Amino acid sequence: MKENYLKVSFPSLPENVSLSRVIVASFAAQLDFTLNELEEIRVATSEAVSNCVIHAYREYDGEIQLELKIHDGNLLIKVIDEGCGIQDLNLAKTPAYSTDPERMGLGLVFMDSFMDEMTIESQLNQGTQVLMVKKPERSKNSDDDQP
């Protein structure tokens, strides 16, 4: 499989959360994902982008970068903002924790459970970068069959 990539930037507007879902699903369709896996990819991406819209740019609109890459049969998804950053990353990863009392605080939990790998880097007042990796289940199974 050839490597491919896509980089797109858009304003931190709520309307662009659904746009990010369409973009990532279309890009991910190049790999042999099941419909269930595609939905997990859409949800994880929309959670990451929603976090940028809701938390990163509380006082103002900013820019969100979505970078997608196919590498070694895996889908790499990077969501980057230049917002306020995450004050306590370990606390933010706790289920049901949110800085917004109106929110359930499960976004990072969903992202982590739906992806094969997830790393988050964040610096206060400089932004956050989320990297998620998903490998098609069928590829994992065929790797297991190799001697």
Summary of the structure (lengths in Angstrom):
residues: 147
radius of gyration: 15.4
end to end distance: 21.0
largest distance: 55.2
contacts: 442
relative contact order: 0.20
helix: 38%
strand: 27%
